[in-house]
Amino acid sequence: MSQVVAPSPVLHTPGAVAGVPDTPDAAVAWHYGDPFGEQKAAVERVAVVDRSHRFVATITGAERLSWLHTITSQHVATLPDGRSAESLDLDLNGRILHHFVLTDLDGTVWLDTEADRGAELLAFLQKMVFWADAKPEAAPEHAVLSLLGPRVDTLLDTLGLTELPETYAAHGLPGGGFLRAMPDGSFDLVIPRAGLSDWWSKLTNAGAAPAGMWAYEALRVAALRPRIGIDTDERTIPHEARWIGGTEEYGAVHLNKGCYRGQETVARVHNLGKPPRNLVLLHLDGSADERPVTGDDVTAGGRTVGRLGTVVDHYELGPIALALVKRSVPANTELVVGTMAAAIDPDSVPADDTVQAGRAAVDRLRGR
């Protein structure tokens, strides 16, 4: 189930170049005429990105958190007011169906996810309510902007705040909406859609550089942060996508809770096994004539060893991509995607030398 997203009003900004048609980001600006300069501003100063194509929903009702806790991967039953988290919806085999960010504020859970997956996620949530005092509803009248960079604090007066929220906290904004801090150092504004253009003008007039989704995606890929449906496929489990959060709230899966669909796979891989694939960063040979695309095979010696995710040009690293690659593939393996040579960034390969608690217990029972 997909959703047609109307073009953002911010696309009227001078210099705005829309995303490629029929792609997930077609409704917002891909860049504003200086894509590498926009990335640099987002790393060194402060930039604002229009992500108003995100699907936004709300959940109200006294049991909204305890109910959501029972059907998704994150521990949210006791989530304090003004706190956020990331969570997953898994199938019975532990494969990822949906990834979303949620914030509980003033008696309402605010939830946002990818536009092409939002309607399906909402339908699942509504189907699972039964007798709980929880009411999931679409909130198309709200939209998302993101602030990137080390100088977001220079916008405090414009935001109407005295301090920035800490990671996964949220502060209400004057006039409605809230500002949420994410673990990668970025900040999301969830605001009334009617005020989207006004917020864009206020933030850019206050010094935030307009940056398109190209900048957002380049920095996301460099930071090894996956995007559902692009860097994941129908077989992806949370361990492969780096969405395991240990026993802390960070990540999208809390390991000290159960009673959600797919939890058996999460526990088994964590305690006894290893994920079949790893999400890694690839450096691509930019001299090739034909550019690979999301979903292309990653091959080694003519044998398929992985799947290509997001492909993007980074202002410092050049052409890079995320890929799910078999765990058994060494980091120094010569890879090919399409007609382009590729190399795994060795720093992106997860450490594979730890022994899980469950495996250690089995080995002790066997006298090893």
N, C-alpha and C positions, 0 to 999 in steps of 0.2 A: 504494500500500500504506500503510495507516494503522495506528495503534496506539491501543488503548483504554488510557487512563491512569487508574489508580485515584486517588481524591481523596487529597490530601496529609494526613498526620496533623496538620500545622500548622493546617489548617482548623478544628480544635477550639479554637484560640486565641480567647478572648473578644473579640467584636466583629468577627471575621473574616466577610467577605462573599465568597462564592465567585464566580469568574468566570462570565460568562454561559454557559449550557449550549450545547453544540455549537460552541464557539469554541476556539481553540488553548490558551487559558488557563483553561478550565473547571475543571481539577483543582486549582488553587491559588487563594489569596485574591486578589481584585481590589483590595480595600482593607480596612482595619480600623476603619472608622467615621469617619476624618478624612482623606480622600484628598489634599486640598490641604496639610494640615499634614504629611502623610507626605512629600509632595514637598519641602516646605521643609526638613524634617529631613534628607532625602537630599542637599540642596544645601548646607546650612549646618552640619550636625553629622555624624551617622552613622546610617545606617538599614540594616536587613537585609531582604532580599526572598527569599521562598520561590520558587525556580525548579526545584523538584524534579521537575517534569514534563518536564524535558529528557531526551532519550535519551542514555544513556552507554554507551560501548563501550570495549574494550581491544584493543590489538594487541601481541602478544608475538612473540619470535623474534629471532635475531641480525640478520636482514636487514629488520626492520620499517621502518626509516627509509629505507634505500636503495630498497626496494620502493615505499613510499608516495610517495617523491619522483618516481617514474617515471609515476605515474598521476593525480596531482593538481597543482594550480597553484602550490603553494608550494615553496620551496627548503628541504627538510628533511633531505637526505642526511647533512649534518654537524651537525644540530641537537644542541647540547650537552645533557648531562643537566641536568634542572631548568629547561629552557626550553620556551616555548610558541610557537604560531603560529596564524594563521587560514589556512584553505585552502578551495578550491572544487573541486567536480567539475563539469566542463562536458560538454556533448554535442559532437558532431563539428563543429557550426556555432558553437561558442563560447558557447552559451547556458547560463545557470546552472541546474544541476540540484540541487546541494546546497552549503550553506555549513556549515563546522564549525570548532570550536576544538580544538586538540590540544596535549597536554603530554607530553613524554618524561621519565619519572622512574623511576629505579632499574630500568631494563630493560623498562619497559612504556610504550607510548603510550596515553594516555588521550584519548578523543575524545568530544565531546558536541555535539549538534545538536538541531533541533526534533523534538518527539515524533512528529509525523505524517510525518516524513521519515527517521527513524532506521533503521527496518527496511529500507527500500529502499536507503539508503546502505550499510548493513552487507551486504546481499545483493550489491551491486555489488563491494564490497571482497573478499568471500569468493570471488566468481566470478573475480576477477583475480589470485588468489594464484599459480596454476600451480605452479611448482617452488620458489618463494621460501620462505625460512625466516621466514614471517610468519603469524600466526594471529589474525585478527580475530574477536572474540566480543562478544556483548552483555554488559553489566554492569549489569543492573537492580538489583543490590544496592547501587549507589551513586547519589548524588543531588547536586544543585547548589543552593547558597545563594549569594546575592550581597550584598556589602557596598558601600554607596554613601556618599560624603561625604568631607569633608576631615579628619574626626577618626577615621578607621579606626585610627590609631595608638594611640588610647586603649584598644583591645581587644587589644593585644599580649599582656598577661598571660593573658587569657581564651583566646587562641589558642595559648598555649604557645610563643610565638616571641619573639625578642629584637629583630627588625627586620622590616619589611615587604619583600617582594620588589620588585625594580624591574620596569618594564614588560616583560611577556611572560616573566618569570621565575616560578618556582614553588618554594615551600618546603614540605617535608613537615610534616605535623601529628602531634603525639603521639596515638597510638591509631589512626592510619591516615588516609589522605586527604592533601590538600594545599591550599595557598592559592596562587592564581594572580593576578597583577596584569595588568589589561587596559589598553589604550592610552587609554581614556576616563577613567581614574582609578578605576575600580571594581575590586573584588577578588572572585574566585569561589572558593568553597570546594567542592571535590569530595570528598565524605565518604561513609562507609558509611551507607546508608539507615536501618539499624537505629538509628543515633545521631542521626537528623535532629531529632527532638523535643528531645533533650537539648541539642544544639547551639543550637537556637532559644532554648531557655530560658536557656542560659548567656550568649548574646550579648545578648538583651534585658535580662536582669538586670544585665549589665555596662554598660548605657546605650544600646545600639543600639535605635533606634525601629523597631517593626514597620511595614513598608511593603509594600503590595500591588503587584501587577503594573501597576496604574494609574500609580503613581509611576514605576516602572521604564520603562514605555512612554512616558510624557510626557517624561521626561528624554532618552530615546533619540531620540525624534522631534525634540526641540529641538536635539539634537546632530547631526542628519542621519545617523544610523546606521540603515541598512536592516535589515529582518528578512525572511529568505527565505520566499517563499510569500505574504507579506502586502504588502510593498513591492516585490516582484518578480513578474513573470508569466512565461509560457512563452517570451517573446521576449527577456528581459533578458540583456544581456551585462555583463561585469564593469565596463567603463568607465562604464556608465550608473549602476551601483549604488555607485560610489565605492569599489570593492574593489581598485583597482589600487594596488600598494604601491611603485612605482618599483623601484629596485634594492635597497631596504632590506627588512627583514623585516616592516615594518608594512604593513597591508593584507592581502589574501588572495591576491594574485597577484604573483609575483616575475617581473620582466621579463627577468632574465638567466638564464633556464632554458627549456628546451624539452622535447620528448618527452613531452607529455601531450595528451590528447584536447582539442581546441578551441584549442590554442596558436596555430594559424595565424590565427584571427580576432583573438585578443588582439594579436598582433604587427602585423597589418595595420592595425587601428584605431589602435594606438599610434604607428606609424611613418608612416602615410599618410592616415588619415582622422579623422573625429570621430564620437563616438557619436550615434546618431539621437535619443536622448532624454537628458535630464538629471534626476537626482533632486533635487527642490527642496522647500523648506518652504513650505506654504501657510498663510495666515491666513484663517480662515473667519468669515463673518458669523453670529454666534451668535443673531441674532434670528429666523432662519428656523424654521418649525414642524417641518419634517421633516429629520432628520439624514442626511447622506450616509453611505454605507458603503464599506468596502474593495471595490475592483473597479469602482466607479462611473466613468463617463466624466467627464473634465474637458473642458469645452467653452469655446470663445471664438467669439462671434458665431454660435452655433448649430452650430459645427463642432467635432468631437472632436479635441482636441489632446493628450490625455494620459489617464493612468489613476490613480485615487486609491488610495493605500495606507493606512497606519495613520491613524485619526482618533481624537484624544484631547483632553481638556481639560487645559491646563497651568495651574499655579497663578498664573502671572504673565502669560503670553501669551494666555490664553483658549483657544478652540477652534483647534487647529492640526492639520495633516496633512502627511504625506509624499506626493509624487506624482511619477510619471514623466511629464514634459512634453516635447514636441518641442523640440529644441534651437533651432529657428528662432523660437520664441515669445518676444517681448521680455518683460522682467521687469515692465513696467508694463501688460501686457495685462489687461483685465478678464475674469475667468474665472467660470465657474459650475460647481458640482458639485451635481447634483440640482436642488433649488430654492434653493440657498444660494450667495451670492456669495463669491468667493475671490480672494485676491491673493497673488502670489508675493513672498516675502521676498527683496528684491534681494541681500542678503548671502549668500543660499544658492545663487545662480547661479554655477556654475564659470566661471572666466576662460576666454575662448574666443579669445584673441588670440595664442596661441603657435603657432609653426610646427614641426611634427614634423620630426625628423631625416631621415626618409625622404622627406618631401615637399620639404624644402629641397634634398636631393641631386637629386631629379628636376628641380626648377626650375633648378638649376645646369647639368644636362646639356642642358636645353632653352634655356639662355642667358638665363634670366629674372633 
